[in-house]
Amino acid sequence: MVRVGVDENLAAELLADFPPEAEIVRLPRTIVSPVAVDFWILPFYRKDAQVAFQQLRGMRVAQSLMAGVDWILPWLPAGVTLCDGRGIHDISASEWVMAAIMSTMKRIPLYRDLQNQQQWKGFATVTDDFLSEAGVARGQYKVLAEDLSGKTVLIVGYGSIGAAIEARLMPFGVTVLRVARNARETPLVRAISELHSVLPQADVVVLIVPLTDATRGMFGAAEIALMKHGALLVNAARGPVVATDALVEALQQRRIRAAVDVTDPEPLPPGHPLWSAPNCLITPHIGGSTPEFIYRAFRFAACQVRRFIAGEPLENVVTEAGY
């Protein structure tokens, strides 16, 4: 039997796919004495996980169901195999990115604000920093939103979520550029060293990198300065990937737009200037939190336990790179 540690409140239906060789050990929120487990399914981004770990004995595998493991690495010993939740978030995170892009393009936050004020207004009476009646539209009709079709979208961090984002973007008739830590040929993925050369081409920049020493602060004033005027920065990665002060300054100067599901600091405290920065859509780190996500997560965890029991290689083993 393999002892699998799970949260004490986990619904029984989420354990349906686990093999009979797995002995489920329900771990209380506060573990007061040592508990033996072989395989630990970590609680979701719980700050008490480190304290709980100190009471676990004999553990060989720690399985996170989160894509990012930057919160685990500082305290998990190197002798324990850590696996992340890569792939589990592909659907929910990529759908959030699409919602953020489309909401910004169609000015949904603006019109929601007007709805709350019970005002029926277009840009004839509402100031917009990036749309106008310049060009052939002048004198013909009011420009009230914009199309995603024909835009260029740069995905920075082309892993499984990045690929899922591209799959959802393609029916909209966009051009996709891809950047990752290492270059690849099929599809064409440029190395991160080429980021500065491709940034000026993008109408939308999507950040979906893990938080590591290499990515912390990777998108700062220099990178923002290379973006097109009015381009949209979408941060679905981690807050510290973007230099917050540089982002706030660019927004206040009305040089770019932003949609962020993550911030630095996080939670974003009341009074922080990012809250009131113009042309910025903020959601409180909810991109991966859907009812369907937890079923995908525990189906994957059950597969991992089966691999462990069979002596097969585990998926999503975190390397020295931090993912």
N, C-alpha and C positions, 0 to 999 in steps of 0.2 A: 504493500500500500504506500502511496505517496500522500503525504500530509499537505493539503492546500489551504493556506490561510486566507480567509475572506472576512469582510466586515460583518459584524453580528446581525446587522439589520438587512442584509442582502435578501431580496425576494427569492423564494425557492424556485420560481420559474426560470430565473436567470442561470440556475445551475443544471438545467435539464440536459445540456449537451456534454456535461463532464462525464468521463468514463467511470465505470464502477470501481476501478482500481484507485480512484482518488478519494481519500478520506477528507471530507470538508471540515475544517477547523474554523469555527466562527470566533472571531477575535473581538473582544469588547472594545469600546472606544477608549477606555482606560485599562490598560493591562497591568495588573498589580503584581504578577509573579511570572517567571519565565514560562514560555510556551514553545513547544517543539513544532516547527513546520519545515517542510522541504522547499515549498514553492509558495511565494507570497504574492497575492494580487493586491497591489497597493490601493489604499483609498484614494479617491479623486482629489488631488491637490490639497490634501489636508495638512495643516501646519503641525499636527501632532504625529505625523508619520514617523519622523525621526525619533521621537520619544517611544513610540510603539516598537520600532525596530530594535531598540536596546533591550527589549524583553524577549525577542525571538531567538530561538536556538536551533542550530543545524540547518539554517536556510542556505540553499544553494542558488535559487533563482528568485529575482524580484521582477515581477511583471507590472509595468506601469501601463495604464490604459489611456494615458495622455500622450500626445505627440511629442511634447517638449519634456525633457527630463532634467533641465537645468536646476530645478528645485530639489532634486534627489542626489545628484552627483557629489555635492560637497560633503555629504555624510555617509554615503554607502561605501563600504570597504571594497577594495579592488577584487577581493576573492569571491565576491558574489556576482553572478552573471545578471546584468541588468538588461531588460528588453523594454523597448518603448512601444507606443501604440500607433506606430506609422501605418497608415492605410485605414484605420478606423474612422478618422475624422474627414476623410476625403469628401464624402457627400455633404455633410453639414457645413464644413468650412468653405468649400467651394461655392455652395449655395449662398452663404453669407456674403462672399466676395461679389457674386453676381448681383445680389440685392443692393449692396453698397454702391456698386458702379451704376446700376440702373436708377437707384434713388437719386443719386447726384446728377446724372445726366438729365433726368426728367424733373429735377427741382422739387422732389416730393417733400423734403423738410420745409422748404419755403411755403409751399402750398398748404401743408399741414398747419404751420403757424398761422397762415391767413384764415384757414378754416376755424381754428380756435378763436380767432378774432371776429368770425362771421363776416369776413370781407371777401368779396368777389373781385379780385384784382389780378391783372397780368402785369407784364413788365412795362406797360404804358405808364403805370403809376408806382411800380416797385423797382427800386434800384437793383441791378444785377451787375456784378463786377466783370463778367466774362462774356455775356451775350449782349448784342446790340442789333440795331437795324442797319448796320453797315452793309455795303454791297448791294446786290440785286434785290434784297428784301425791303430796302428802304422805300417807304411809301406804299408798299403792297400789303404787308401783313406784319403783325407783331410776332417776334421770335420769343416763344414762351418756354422752350425746352431745347434739347439737342439730341441727335441720333448717336447711338453707339456704332452703328454700321459705318465702316470706312475708317474707324479709328485704329491706332496702333497701340497695343497693350504689351507692356514689358513685364514678364513674370520673373522676379528675382528670388531664386530658390526653387529650382525646377525638380522637385521630388514627386511623390505620389499625389499630394494635394495640388501642386502646380499643374500636373498633367490633368487632374480632374477639373481644375479651373479652365484650362485650355479647351477641354472637351465641351464645356458649357458655353464658352465664348464663341466657338467656331460658327454655330448657326446664325450669329449676329453679323457675320461678314466682316470680321476684324482681321488685322494682321497681328500675329503673335511673335514677339521676340522673347528669347529665353536666356537666362543667366543662372549659373550654378557654380559650386566650388570648383568642379572640374568640367572641362569642355567635353562635349560628345558630338558625334556626327549625325546620328539618326534617332530622333529629330535633331536638328542643329541646335546645340546648346553652347553658348559662349561661356568662357571662364569668367570668374568674378573680376579678374584683372581688366576685362573689357567693359565693365559697367559704365565708366565715364564716357566711353565712345558711343554707347547706344542710348544713354539717357535722353539726349536731346531729340531723339526720334519719337519718343513715346508720348501719347496723349494720356495714357493711364499707366501708372507704375504700381504693381502689386508686390508687396513684400511678404514672403511666406518662408523665410529662413528660420532655422532653429536658433535659439540664443546660446552662443558659445563665446569664448574669448575673442574669436575672430570676427564675430558678427555684432558684438556689443558696440553701439555707436557707429556702425558702418554707414549709416545714412544720416549725414550731417549737413552743415551749411554748404559745403562744396558740392555735394550731390544734389541738394535742393536747387542750388544756383544753376545747375545744368538742365533742369527740367524746363519744358516749354512754359511760357506764360499761360496760366489757366489750366495746366495739366493737373490730373487728379492723382494723389498719393494715397494708396490703400494699404494700411498696415494690418495684416492678419497674422503677423508673426508673434513678436513679443515687444512690449513697450520700449525696453532699452536698446532695441535695434536702431531706433530713430532718436536723434538728439532733440529732445523736447523743446529746448530753448530756440533752436534753429527753426523748428517747425512752427512754433508760435510766432516767431518774427516774420516768417514768410507769409503766414496766413494774415497777420495783422497788416502787412504791406500789400496784401491782395495780389500776391504773385502766383500762388497755387491754390488748389483746393485739397481737402483731405477727408478721408473716411477711415476711422480707426476703431478697432475692436479691443485694442490693447493700448495701454498708456504707461508712461514713466513719469511720476510714480503711479502705482496702482494698488488700491483704488485711487482714482483721481480725487483729491480732496476738494471740498467746497472752497470757492474763491480762486482756484487755480486758473491762470489766464487761458488755458486751452479750452475751458468750458465756454468762454465768451468769444473765442477767436472766430472771425467770419469764415463762412464757407467750409465749416468743419462739421462732419457728422460723427457722433460718438456713440458707441454701444458698449456696455460694461462687460466685455470679455464673454460674450454669449455665443460666439460663432459656432462652437462645437456642441452646444448644449441643446439637444433636441430629444424628444421621447424615443426616437428610433436608435439614437446613438448607443444607449446602454446595452441594447440587444446585440448590436454588432460587436461591442466591446467584449462581452462575455462569451459570445460564440468564438471570437478570436482567442480569448484566454483558455477556453476549453481545448481548442486545437493545440495551443502551446503545451498544455498539460499532457495531452496525448503524445506529442512529440517527445516530451521529457521522459515519460514512462517507457516509450519505445526506444529510447536512446538515440533519437534522431536529432539533427541540428535544429536549434531553435531559430525562429525568425526574429528579425528586428533587434538583434543583439547590438547594444550600444558600444561603439568603438571609442578609442582615445580621442577622436574628433568631437565627441560629445553627442553623437546621434548615430 
